[in-house]
Amino acid sequence: MKGTVEIRGLRLFARHGVFAQEREVGNLFQVDVRVAYPMERAMREDCLDGTVNYADVVGLIKEEMDVPSALLENVAWRIHERLMARYPAIEGGYIKVTKISPPIPAELDGVGVEIEW
């Protein structure tokens, strides 16, 4: 049986951006992750080893967000790679990285990148 584990609305300060000022000043970002995982063991045995540990996932995301990147595409890819290395049984999912206040002269809620596999 397959289920999903989600991290919604994780807000972190980071230094991603194409412009030097973005990397110097930083910005607030939001990360949303959903992964599909075979979790029948967790359901039957009430065992953390049978699922994706969301606290561990948050830690992995924080580590990757601490590494500055020019592009959010690179940030999302690195999070994906870390998740897949840690939990190779992941069957699919998505990662969305949103820059809350981009340096764009427009009123908006944010800009972001979403990858899905």
Backbone as XML, in Angstrom:
<?xml version="1.0"?>
<chain id="A" units="angstrom">
  <residue number="1" name="MET">
    <atom name="N" x="0.850" y="-1.171" z="0.000"/>
    <atom name="CA" x="0.000" y="0.000" z="0.000"/>
    <atom name="C" x="0.898" y="1.237" z="0.000"/>
  </residue>
  <residue number="2" name="LYS">
    <atom name="N" x="0.545" y="2.184" z="-0.816"/>
    <atom name="CA" x="1.324" y="3.411" z="-0.948"/>
    <atom name="C" x="0.584" y="4.565" z="-0.282"/>
  </residue>
  <residue number="3" name="GLY">
    <atom name="N" x="1.335" y="5.447" z="0.339"/>
    <atom name="CA" x="0.788" y="6.660" z="0.945"/>
    <atom name="C" x="1.693" y="7.831" z="0.634"/>
  </residue>
  <residue number="4" name="THR">
    <atom name="N" x="1.339" y="8.986" z="1.130"/>
    <atom name="CA" x="2.178" y="10.162" z="0.920"/>
    <atom name="C" x="2.550" y="10.794" z="2.250"/>
  </residue>
  <residue number="5" name="VAL">
    <atom name="N" x="3.731" y="11.358" z="2.263"/>
    <atom name="CA" x="4.206" y="12.148" z="3.390"/>
    <atom name="C" x="4.395" y="13.556" z="2.842"/>
  </residue>
  <residue number="6" name="GLU">
    <atom name="N" x="3.887" y="14.544" z="3.568"/>
    <atom name="CA" x="3.947" y="15.929" z="3.094"/>
    <atom name="C" x="4.599" y="16.846" z="4.114"/>
  </residue>
  <residue number="7" name="ILE">
    <atom name="N" x="5.339" y="17.797" z="3.577"/>
    <atom name="CA" x="5.857" y="18.919" z="4.347"/>
    <atom name="C" x="5.240" y="20.141" z="3.679"/>
  </residue>
  <residue number="8" name="ARG">
    <atom name="N" x="4.432" y="20.896" z="4.404"/>
    <atom name="CA" x="3.741" y="22.047" z="3.820"/>
    <atom name="C" x="4.166" y="23.335" z="4.500"/>
  </residue>
  <residue number="9" name="GLY">
    <atom name="N" x="4.500" y="24.307" z="3.672"/>
    <atom name="CA" x="4.731" y="25.649" z="4.186"/>
    <atom name="C" x="5.967" y="25.814" z="5.055"/>
  </residue>
  <residue number="10" name="LEU">
    <atom name="N" x="7.007" y="25.039" z="4.795"/>
    <atom name="CA" x="8.256" y="25.195" z="5.545"/>
    <atom name="C" x="8.919" y="26.494" z="5.100"/>
  </residue>
  <residue number="11" name="ARG">
    <atom name="N" x="9.028" y="27.440" z="6.012"/>
    <atom name="CA" x="9.604" y="28.757" z="5.679"/>
    <atom name="C" x="10.998" y="28.870" z="6.265"/>
  </residue>
  <residue number="12" name="LEU">
    <atom name="N" x="11.923" y="29.239" z="5.379"/>
    <atom name="CA" x="13.328" y="29.325" z="5.756"/>
    <atom name="C" x="13.972" y="30.544" z="5.126"/>
  </residue>
  <residue number="13" name="PHE">
    <atom name="N" x="14.908" y="31.129" z="5.836"/>
    <atom name="CA" x="15.719" y="32.202" z="5.279"/>
    <atom name="C" x="16.870" y="31.549" z="4.516"/>
  </residue>
  <residue number="14" name="ALA">
    <atom name="N" x="17.144" y="32.057" z="3.304"/>
    <atom name="CA" x="18.244" y="31.509" z="2.502"/>
    <atom name="C" x="18.791" y="32.592" z="1.582"/>
  </residue>
  <residue number="15" name="ARG">
    <atom name="N" x="19.867" y="32.261" z="0.905"/>
    <atom name="CA" x="20.568" y="33.230" z="0.055"/>
    <atom name="C" x="20.654" y="32.744" z="-1.387"/>
  </residue>
  <residue number="16" name="HIS">
    <atom name="N" x="19.510" y="32.466" z="-1.978"/>
    <atom name="CA" x="19.455" y="32.027" z="-3.366"/>
    <atom name="C" x="19.093" y="33.197" z="-4.259"/>
  </residue>
  <residue number="17" name="GLY">
    <atom name="N" x="19.673" y="33.229" z="-5.448"/>
    <atom name="CA" x="19.309" y="34.258" z="-6.410"/>
    <atom name="C" x="20.403" y="34.488" z="-7.427"/>
  </residue>
  <residue number="18" name="VAL">
    <atom name="N" x="20.010" y="35.033" z="-8.559"/>
    <atom name="CA" x="20.947" y="35.330" z="-9.637"/>
    <atom name="C" x="21.785" y="36.560" z="-9.304"/>
  </residue>
  <residue number="19" name="PHE">
    <atom name="N" x="21.171" y="37.536" z="-8.643"/>
    <atom name="CA" x="21.851" y="38.788" z="-8.354"/>
    <atom name="C" x="22.676" y="38.699" z="-7.071"/>
  </residue>
  <residue number="20" name="ALA">
    <atom name="N" x="23.836" y="39.366" z="-7.070"/>
    <atom name="CA" x="24.727" y="39.346" z="-5.910"/>
    <atom name="C" x="24.014" y="39.831" z="-4.653"/>
  </residue>
  <residue number="21" name="GLN">
    <atom name="N" x="23.166" y="40.845" z="-4.790"/>
    <atom name="CA" x="22.460" y="41.377" z="-3.627"/>
    <atom name="C" x="21.545" y="40.318" z="-2.994"/>
  </residue>
  <residue number="22" name="GLU">
    <atom name="N" x="20.937" y="39.479" z="-3.815"/>
    <atom name="CA" x="20.067" y="38.428" z="-3.280"/>
    <atom name="C" x="20.853" y="37.462" z="-2.402"/>
  </residue>
  <residue number="23" name="ARG">
    <atom name="N" x="22.065" y="37.192" z="-2.823"/>
    <atom name="CA" x="22.905" y="36.281" z="-2.038"/>
    <atom name="C" x="23.462" y="36.965" z="-0.799"/>
  </residue>
  <residue number="24" name="GLU">
    <atom name="N" x="23.640" y="38.260" z="-0.867"/>
    <atom name="CA" x="24.167" y="38.997" z="0.280"/>
    <atom name="C" x="23.078" y="39.240" z="1.323"/>
  </residue>
  <residue number="25" name="VAL">
    <atom name="N" x="21.934" y="39.750" z="0.889"/>
    <atom name="CA" x="20.848" y="40.111" z="1.798"/>
    <atom name="C" x="20.010" y="38.899" z="2.192"/>
  </residue>
  <residue number="26" name="GLY">
    <atom name="N" x="19.774" y="37.994" z="1.249"/>
    <atom name="CA" x="18.943" y="36.824" z="1.505"/>
    <atom name="C" x="17.464" y="37.126" z="1.351"/>
  </residue>
  <residue number="27" name="ASN">
    <atom name="N" x="16.658" y="36.108" z="1.553"/>
    <atom name="CA" x="15.227" y="36.228" z="1.347"/>
    <atom name="C" x="14.532" y="35.116" z="2.128"/>
  </residue>
  <residue number="28" name="LEU">
    <atom name="N" x="13.231" y="35.250" z="2.268"/>
    <atom name="CA" x="12.420" y="34.201" z="2.872"/>
    <atom name="C" x="11.904" y="33.297" z="1.761"/>
  </residue>
  <residue number="29" name="PHE">
    <atom name="N" x="12.008" y="32.001" z="1.975"/>
    <atom name="CA" x="11.555" y="31.011" z="1.011"/>
    <atom name="C" x="10.568" y="30.074" z="1.682"/>
  </residue>
  <residue number="30" name="GLN">
    <atom name="N" x="9.718" y="29.481" z="0.852"/>
    <atom name="CA" x="8.818" y="28.443" z="1.334"/>
    <atom name="C" x="9.078" y="27.181" z="0.527"/>
  </residue>
  <residue number="31" name="VAL">
    <atom name="N" x="9.142" y="26.052" z="1.222"/>
    <atom name="CA" x="9.357" y="24.768" z="0.564"/>
    <atom name="C" x="8.189" y="23.856" z="0.911"/>
  </residue>
  <residue number="32" name="ASP">
    <atom name="N" x="7.635" y="23.237" z="-0.124"/>
    <atom name="CA" x="6.570" y="22.245" z="0.029"/>
    <atom name="C" x="7.044" y="20.964" z="-0.646"/>
  </residue>
  <residue number="33" name="VAL">
    <atom name="N" x="6.870" y="19.847" z="0.043"/>
    <atom name="CA" x="7.320" y="18.558" z="-0.472"/>
    <atom name="C" x="6.225" y="17.531" z="-0.247"/>
  </residue>
  <residue number="34" name="ARG">
    <atom name="N" x="6.013" y="16.694" z="-1.230"/>
    <atom name="CA" x="5.127" y="15.534" z="-1.080"/>
    <atom name="C" x="5.816" y="14.352" z="-1.745"/>
  </residue>
  <residue number="35" name="VAL">
    <atom name="N" x="5.939" y="13.249" z="-1.021"/>
    <atom name="CA" x="6.534" y="12.055" z="-1.596"/>
    <atom name="C" x="5.609" y="10.864" z="-1.389"/>
  </residue>
  <residue number="36" name="ALA">
    <atom name="N" x="5.541" y="10.013" z="-2.413"/>
    <atom name="CA" x="4.781" y="8.766" z="-2.337"/>
    <atom name="C" x="5.730" y="7.669" z="-1.888"/>
  </residue>
  <residue number="37" name="TYR">
    <atom name="N" x="5.274" y="6.870" z="-0.940"/>
    <atom name="CA" x="6.159" y="5.885" z="-0.328"/>
    <atom name="C" x="5.350" y="4.653" z="0.045"/>
  </residue>
  <residue number="38" name="PRO">
    <atom name="N" x="5.930" y="3.455" z="-0.139"/>
    <atom name="CA" x="5.224" y="2.249" z="0.307"/>
    <atom name="C" x="5.257" y="2.174" z="1.832"/>
  </residue>
  <residue number="39" name="MET">
    <atom name="N" x="4.134" y="2.456" z="2.462"/>
    <atom name="CA" x="4.141" y="2.573" z="3.918"/>
    <atom name="C" x="3.279" y="1.545" z="4.628"/>
  </residue>
  <residue number="40" name="GLU">
    <atom name="N" x="3.058" y="0.417" z="3.990"/>
    <atom name="CA" x="2.243" y="-0.627" z="4.613"/>
    <atom name="C" x="2.852" y="-1.097" z="5.937"/>
  </residue>
  <residue number="41" name="ARG">
    <atom name="N" x="4.167" y="-1.231" z="5.980"/>
    <atom name="CA" x="4.831" y="-1.659" z="7.224"/>
    <atom name="C" x="4.568" y="-0.658" z="8.347"/>
  </residue>
  <residue number="42" name="ALA">
    <atom name="N" x="4.673" y="0.618" z="8.038"/>
    <atom name="CA" x="4.421" y="1.640" z="9.056"/>
    <atom name="C" x="2.989" y="1.568" z="9.564"/>
  </residue>
  <residue number="43" name="MET">
    <atom name="N" x="2.061" y="1.324" z="8.657"/>
    <atom name="CA" x="0.649" y="1.259" z="9.059"/>
    <atom name="C" x="0.371" y="0.029" z="9.917"/>
  </residue>
  <residue number="44" name="ARG">
    <atom name="N" x="0.922" y="-1.099" z="9.539"/>
    <atom name="CA" x="0.644" y="-2.343" z="10.268"/>
    <atom name="C" x="1.402" y="-2.444" z="11.583"/>
  </residue>
  <residue number="45" name="GLU">
    <atom name="N" x="2.676" y="-2.020" z="11.563"/>
    <atom name="CA" x="3.540" y="-2.247" z="12.708"/>
    <atom name="C" x="3.758" y="-1.002" z="13.563"/>
  </residue>
  <residue number="46" name="ASP">
    <atom name="N" x="3.215" y="0.134" z="13.148"/>
    <atom name="CA" x="3.425" y="1.384" z="13.885"/>
    <atom name="C" x="4.918" y="1.642" z="14.059"/>
  </residue>
  <residue number="47" name="CYS">
    <atom name="N" x="5.642" y="1.501" z="12.921"/>
    <atom name="CA" x="7.099" y="1.519" z="12.927"/>
    <atom name="C" x="7.630" y="2.645" z="12.044"/>
  </residue>
  <residue number="48" name="LEU">
    <atom name="N" x="8.423" y="3.536" z="12.615"/>
    <atom name="CA" x="8.980" y="4.666" z="11.873"/>
    <atom name="C" x="9.884" y="4.213" z="10.738"/>
  </residue>
  <residue number="49" name="ASP">
    <atom name="N" x="10.544" y="3.077" z="10.885"/>
    <atom name="CA" x="11.418" y="2.567" z="9.827"/>
    <atom name="C" x="10.651" y="2.205" z="8.554"/>
  </residue>
  <residue number="50" name="GLY">
    <atom name="N" x="9.346" y="2.120" z="8.636"/>
    <atom name="CA" x="8.539" y="1.746" z="7.482"/>
    <atom name="C" x="7.965" y="2.925" z="6.724"/>
  </residue>
  <residue number="51" name="THR">
    <atom name="N" x="8.469" y="4.120" z="6.983"/>
    <atom name="CA" x="7.938" y="5.306" z="6.305"/>
    <atom name="C" x="9.042" y="6.349" z="6.148"/>
  </residue>
  <residue number="52" name="VAL">
    <atom name="N" x="8.658" y="7.491" z="5.611"/>
    <atom name="CA" x="9.565" y="8.623" z="5.485"/>
    <atom name="C" x="9.407" y="9.480" z="6.741"/>
  </residue>
  <residue number="53" name="ASN">
    <atom name="N" x="10.496" y="9.718" z="7.424"/>
    <atom name="CA" x="10.493" y="10.491" z="8.655"/>
    <atom name="C" x="10.460" y="11.980" z="8.291"/>
  </residue>
  <residue number="54" name="TYR">
    <atom name="N" x="9.338" y="12.644" z="8.521"/>
    <atom name="CA" x="9.222" y="14.042" z="8.095"/>
    <atom name="C" x="10.177" y="14.968" z="8.829"/>
  </residue>
  <residue number="55" name="ALA">
    <atom name="N" x="10.541" y="14.653" z="10.059"/>
    <atom name="CA" x="11.531" y="15.478" z="10.766"/>
    <atom name="C" x="12.890" y="15.374" z="10.074"/>
  </residue>
  <residue number="56" name="ASP">
    <atom name="N" x="13.228" y="14.182" z="9.605"/>
    <atom name="CA" x="14.464" y="13.982" z="8.850"/>
    <atom name="C" x="14.417" y="14.746" z="7.534"/>
  </residue>
  <residue number="57" name="VAL">
    <atom name="N" x="13.267" y="14.717" z="6.872"/>
    <atom name="CA" x="13.105" y="15.436" z="5.597"/>
    <atom name="C" x="13.289" y="16.937" z="5.824"/>
  </residue>
  <residue number="58" name="VAL">
    <atom name="N" x="12.704" y="17.469" z="6.869"/>
    <atom name="CA" x="12.881" y="18.894" z="7.179"/>
    <atom name="C" x="14.364" y="19.205" z="7.385"/>
  </residue>
  <residue number="59" name="GLY">
    <atom name="N" x="15.076" y="18.348" z="8.074"/>
    <atom name="CA" x="16.505" y="18.552" z="8.273"/>
    <atom name="C" x="17.284" y="18.554" z="6.965"/>
  </residue>
  <residue number="60" name="LEU">
    <atom name="N" x="16.946" y="17.632" z="6.058"/>
    <atom name="CA" x="17.610" y="17.589" z="4.749"/>
    <atom name="C" x="17.332" y="18.860" z="3.953"/>
  </residue>
  <residue number="61" name="ILE">
    <atom name="N" x="16.084" y="19.310" z="3.997"/>
    <atom name="CA" x="15.715" y="20.535" z="3.278"/>
    <atom name="C" x="16.494" y="21.726" z="3.838"/>
  </residue>
  <residue number="62" name="LYS">
    <atom name="N" x="16.563" y="21.836" z="5.156"/>
    <atom name="CA" x="17.298" y="22.942" z="5.777"/>
    <atom name="C" x="18.762" y="22.944" z="5.336"/>
  </residue>
  <residue number="63" name="GLU">
    <atom name="N" x="19.382" y="21.775" z="5.298"/>
    <atom name="CA" x="20.782" y="21.682" z="4.881"/>
    <atom name="C" x="20.967" y="22.160" z="3.446"/>
  </residue>
  <residue number="64" name="GLU">
    <atom name="N" x="20.075" y="21.761" z="2.555"/>
    <atom name="CA" x="20.192" y="22.168" z="1.153"/>
    <atom name="C" x="19.859" y="23.650" z="0.964"/>
  </residue>
  <residue number="65" name="MET">
    <atom name="N" x="18.933" y="24.164" z="1.747"/>
    <atom name="CA" x="18.599" y="25.589" z="1.647"/>
    <atom name="C" x="19.745" y="26.461" z="2.148"/>
  </residue>
  <residue number="66" name="ASP">
    <atom name="N" x="20.616" y="25.923" z="2.980"/>
    <atom name="CA" x="21.775" y="26.672" z="3.477"/>
    <atom name="C" x="22.874" y="26.833" z="2.427"/>
  </residue>
  <residue number="67" name="VAL">
    <atom name="N" x="22.793" y="26.092" z="1.330"/>
    <atom name="CA" x="23.796" y="26.171" z="0.258"/>
    <atom name="C" x="23.275" y="27.121" z="-0.814"/>
  </residue>
  <residue number="68" name="PRO">
    <atom name="N" x="23.894" y="28.302" z="-0.984"/>
    <atom name="CA" x="23.388" y="29.267" z="-1.975"/>
    <atom name="C" x="23.431" y="28.725" z="-3.405"/>
  </residue>
  <residue number="69" name="SER">
    <atom name="N" x="22.379" y="29.032" z="-4.152"/>
    <atom name="CA" x="22.288" y="28.675" z="-5.568"/>
    <atom name="C" x="21.771" y="29.883" z="-6.333"/>
  </residue>
  <residue number="70" name="ALA">
    <atom name="N" x="22.165" y="29.987" z="-7.578"/>
    <atom name="CA" x="21.634" y="31.050" z="-8.423"/>
    <atom name="C" x="20.171" y="30.773" z="-8.766"/>
  </residue>
  <residue number="71" name="LEU">
    <atom name="N" x="19.849" y="29.515" z="-9.035"/>
    <atom name="CA" x="18.517" y="29.158" z="-9.526"/>
    <atom name="C" x="17.758" y="28.270" z="-8.549"/>
  </residue>
  <residue number="72" name="LEU">
    <atom name="N" x="16.469" y="28.513" z="-8.435"/>
    <atom name="CA" x="15.618" y="27.665" z="-7.605"/>
    <atom name="C" x="15.512" y="26.261" z="-8.184"/>
  </residue>
  <residue number="73" name="GLU">
    <atom name="N" x="15.675" y="26.127" z="-9.485"/>
    <atom name="CA" x="15.680" y="24.805" z="-10.116"/>
    <atom name="C" x="16.781" y="23.935" z="-9.504"/>
  </residue>
  <residue number="74" name="ASN">
    <atom name="N" x="17.943" y="24.544" z="-9.272"/>
    <atom name="CA" x="19.061" y="23.813" z="-8.680"/>
    <atom name="C" x="18.758" y="23.429" z="-7.242"/>
  </residue>
  <residue number="75" name="VAL">
    <atom name="N" x="18.128" y="24.320" z="-6.511"/>
    <atom name="CA" x="17.762" y="24.030" z="-5.119"/>
    <atom name="C" x="16.800" y="22.847" z="-5.071"/>
  </residue>
  <residue number="76" name="ALA">
    <atom name="N" x="15.758" y="22.881" z="-5.903"/>
    <atom name="CA" x="14.773" y="21.794" z="-5.926"/>
    <atom name="C" x="15.433" y="20.474" z="-6.310"/>
  </residue>
  <residue number="77" name="TRP">
    <atom name="N" x="16.327" y="20.509" z="-7.288"/>
    <atom name="CA" x="17.016" y="19.295" z="-7.729"/>
    <atom name="C" x="17.869" y="18.709" z="-6.597"/>
  </residue>
  <residue number="78" name="ARG">
    <atom name="N" x="18.587" y="19.575" z="-5.887"/>
    <atom name="CA" x="19.437" y="19.087" z="-4.805"/>
    <atom name="C" x="18.609" y="18.466" z="-3.677"/>
  </residue>
  <residue number="79" name="ILE">
    <atom name="N" x="17.462" y="19.070" z="-3.381"/>
    <atom name="CA" x="16.570" y="18.482" z="-2.374"/>
    <atom name="C" x="16.103" y="17.116" z="-2.855"/>
  </residue>
  <residue number="80" name="HIS">
    <atom name="N" x="15.714" y="17.033" z="-4.113"/>
    <atom name="CA" x="15.292" y="15.752" z="-4.702"/>
    <atom name="C" x="16.375" y="14.693" z="-4.562"/>
  </residue>
  <residue number="81" name="GLU">
    <atom name="N" x="17.593" y="15.052" z="-4.912"/>
    <atom name="CA" x="18.699" y="14.093" z="-4.857"/>
    <atom name="C" x="18.953" y="13.603" z="-3.428"/>
  </residue>
  <residue number="82" name="ARG">
    <atom name="N" x="18.891" y="14.499" z="-2.477"/>
    <atom name="CA" x="19.084" y="14.107" z="-1.075"/>
    <atom name="C" x="17.969" y="13.181" z="-0.600"/>
  </residue>
  <residue number="83" name="LEU">
    <atom name="N" x="16.731" y="13.505" z="-0.965"/>
    <atom name="CA" x="15.607" y="12.656" z="-0.565"/>
    <atom name="C" x="15.730" y="11.256" z="-1.156"/>
  </residue>
  <residue number="84" name="MET">
    <atom name="N" x="16.075" y="11.192" z="-2.438"/>
    <atom name="CA" x="16.173" y="9.893" z="-3.100"/>
    <atom name="C" x="17.345" y="9.071" z="-2.553"/>
  </residue>
  <residue number="85" name="ALA">
    <atom name="N" x="18.428" y="9.731" z="-2.188"/>
    <atom name="CA" x="19.564" y="9.016" z="-1.606"/>
    <atom name="C" x="19.209" y="8.459" z="-0.225"/>
  </residue>
  <residue number="86" name="ARG">
    <atom name="N" x="18.452" y="9.238" z="0.540"/>
    <atom name="CA" x="18.083" y="8.821" z="1.900"/>
    <atom name="C" x="16.942" y="7.806" z="1.906"/>
  </residue>
  <residue number="87" name="TYR">
    <atom name="N" x="15.993" y="7.966" z="0.975"/>
    <atom name="CA" x="14.811" y="7.104" z="0.905"/>
    <atom name="C" x="14.634" y="6.572" z="-0.516"/>
  </residue>
  <residue number="88" name="PRO">
    <atom name="N" x="15.444" y="5.607" z="-0.933"/>
    <atom name="CA" x="15.385" y="5.127" z="-2.319"/>
    <atom name="C" x="14.053" y="4.472" z="-2.708"/>
  </residue>
  <residue number="89" name="ALA">
    <atom name="N" x="13.219" y="4.114" z="-1.740"/>
    <atom name="CA" x="11.922" y="3.508" z="-2.061"/>
    <atom name="C" x="10.853" y="4.543" z="-2.421"/>
  </residue>
  <residue number="90" name="ILE">
    <atom name="N" x="11.198" y="5.836" z="-2.370"/>
    <atom name="CA" x="10.238" y="6.862" z="-2.790"/>
    <atom name="C" x="9.817" y="6.566" z="-4.225"/>
  </residue>
  <residue number="91" name="GLU">
    <atom name="N" x="8.525" y="6.557" z="-4.466"/>
    <atom name="CA" x="7.987" y="6.197" z="-5.779"/>
    <atom name="C" x="7.626" y="7.398" z="-6.641"/>
  </residue>
  <residue number="92" name="GLY">
    <atom name="N" x="7.665" y="8.568" z="-6.083"/>
    <atom name="CA" x="7.327" y="9.782" z="-6.824"/>
    <atom name="C" x="7.025" y="10.898" z="-5.855"/>
  </residue>
  <residue number="93" name="GLY">
    <atom name="N" x="6.827" y="12.086" z="-6.398"/>
    <atom name="CA" x="6.487" y="13.201" z="-5.541"/>
    <atom name="C" x="6.672" y="14.539" z="-6.216"/>
  </residue>
  <residue number="94" name="TYR">
    <atom name="N" x="6.656" y="15.576" z="-5.417"/>
    <atom name="CA" x="6.948" y="16.916" z="-5.941"/>
    <atom name="C" x="7.653" y="17.739" z="-4.877"/>
  </residue>
  <residue number="95" name="ILE">
    <atom name="N" x="8.383" y="18.709" z="-5.375"/>
    <atom name="CA" x="9.070" y="19.678" z="-4.531"/>
    <atom name="C" x="8.789" y="21.049" z="-5.118"/>
  </residue>
  <residue number="96" name="LYS">
    <atom name="N" x="8.344" y="21.955" z="-4.279"/>
    <atom name="CA" x="8.084" y="23.327" z="-4.707"/>
    <atom name="C" x="8.899" y="24.261" z="-3.830"/>
  </residue>
  <residue number="97" name="VAL">
    <atom name="N" x="9.681" y="25.140" z="-4.476"/>
    <atom name="CA" x="10.483" y="26.132" z="-3.759"/>
    <atom name="C" x="10.000" y="27.506" z="-4.216"/>
  </residue>
  <residue number="98" name="THR">
    <atom name="N" x="9.551" y="28.316" z="-3.271"/>
    <atom name="CA" x="9.000" y="29.641" z="-3.570"/>
    <atom name="C" x="9.826" y="30.719" z="-2.889"/>
  </residue>
  <residue number="99" name="LYS">
    <atom name="N" x="10.202" y="31.730" z="-3.665"/>
    <atom name="CA" x="10.857" y="32.922" z="-3.107"/>
    <atom name="C" x="9.733" y="33.896" z="-2.763"/>
  </residue>
  <residue number="100" name="ILE">
    <atom name="N" x="9.591" y="34.211" z="-1.476"/>
    <atom name="CA" x="8.446" y="34.983" z="-1.006"/>
    <atom name="C" x="8.458" y="36.432" z="-1.502"/>
  </residue>
  <residue number="101" name="SER">
    <atom name="N" x="9.595" y="37.090" z="-1.473"/>
    <atom name="CA" x="9.677" y="38.505" z="-1.878"/>
    <atom name="C" x="10.784" y="38.695" z="-2.915"/>
  </residue>
  <residue number="102" name="PRO">
    <atom name="N" x="10.534" y="38.309" z="-4.146"/>
    <atom name="CA" x="11.578" y="38.437" z="-5.166"/>
    <atom name="C" x="11.841" y="39.905" z="-5.505"/>
  </residue>
  <residue number="103" name="PRO">
    <atom name="N" x="13.051" y="40.205" z="-5.990"/>
    <atom name="CA" x="13.377" y="41.592" z="-6.343"/>
    <atom name="C" x="12.795" y="41.962" z="-7.708"/>
  </residue>
  <residue number="104" name="ILE">
    <atom name="N" x="11.474" y="41.972" z="-7.759"/>
    <atom name="CA" x="10.739" y="42.276" z="-8.991"/>
    <atom name="C" x="9.792" y="43.423" z="-8.664"/>
  </residue>
  <residue number="105" name="PRO">
    <atom name="N" x="9.749" y="44.462" z="-9.484"/>
    <atom name="CA" x="8.846" y="45.585" z="-9.203"/>
    <atom name="C" x="7.389" y="45.243" z="-9.558"/>
  </residue>
  <residue number="106" name="ALA">
    <atom name="N" x="6.816" y="44.362" z="-8.759"/>
    <atom name="CA" x="5.422" y="43.961" z="-8.970"/>
    <atom name="C" x="4.871" y="43.448" z="-7.644"/>
  </residue>
  <residue number="107" name="GLU">
    <atom name="N" x="3.554" y="43.532" z="-7.486"/>
    <atom name="CA" x="2.929" y="43.001" z="-6.286"/>
    <atom name="C" x="2.537" y="41.551" z="-6.561"/>
  </residue>
  <residue number="108" name="LEU">
    <atom name="N" x="3.135" y="40.635" z="-5.804"/>
    <atom name="CA" x="2.844" y="39.217" z="-5.998"/>
    <atom name="C" x="3.108" y="38.450" z="-4.713"/>
  </residue>
  <residue number="109" name="ASP">
    <atom name="N" x="2.620" y="37.220" z="-4.641"/>
    <atom name="CA" x="2.780" y="36.390" z="-3.450"/>
    <atom name="C" x="4.117" y="35.665" z="-3.422"/>
  </residue>
  <residue number="110" name="GLY">
    <atom name="N" x="4.790" y="35.611" z="-4.545"/>
    <atom name="CA" x="6.073" y="34.920" z="-4.620"/>
    <atom name="C" x="6.267" y="34.351" z="-6.009"/>
  </residue>
  <residue number="111" name="VAL">
    <atom name="N" x="7.466" y="33.880" z="-6.251"/>
    <atom name="CA" x="7.791" y="33.178" z="-7.495"/>
    <atom name="C" x="8.456" y="31.862" z="-7.109"/>
  </residue>
  <residue number="112" name="GLY">
    <atom name="N" x="8.294" y="30.865" z="-7.946"/>
    <atom name="CA" x="8.860" y="29.590" z="-7.544"/>
    <atom name="C" x="9.017" y="28.600" z="-8.665"/>
  </residue>
  <residue number="113" name="VAL">
    <atom name="N" x="9.526" y="27.460" z="-8.265"/>
    <atom name="CA" x="9.769" y="26.337" z="-9.153"/>
    <atom name="C" x="9.190" y="25.096" z="-8.503"/>
  </residue>
  <residue number="114" name="GLU">
    <atom name="N" x="8.554" y="24.267" z="-9.297"/>
    <atom name="CA" x="8.036" y="23.001" z="-8.817"/>
    <atom name="C" x="8.533" y="21.899" z="-9.729"/>
  </residue>
  <residue number="115" name="ILE">
    <atom name="N" x="9.075" y="20.845" z="-9.140"/>
    <atom name="CA" x="9.462" y="19.688" z="-9.935"/>
    <atom name="C" x="8.615" y="18.502" z="-9.480"/>
  </residue>
  <residue number="116" name="GLU">
    <atom name="N" x="8.350" y="17.614" z="-10.402"/>
    <atom name="CA" x="7.535" y="16.445" z="-10.115"/>
    <atom name="C" x="8.133" y="15.245" z="-10.801"/>
  </residue>
  <residue number="117" name="TRP">
    <atom name="N" x="8.084" y="14.112" z="-10.135"/>
    <atom name="CA" x="8.581" y="12.886" z="-10.737"/>
    <atom name="C" x="7.713" y="11.720" z="-10.340"/>
  </residue>
</chain>
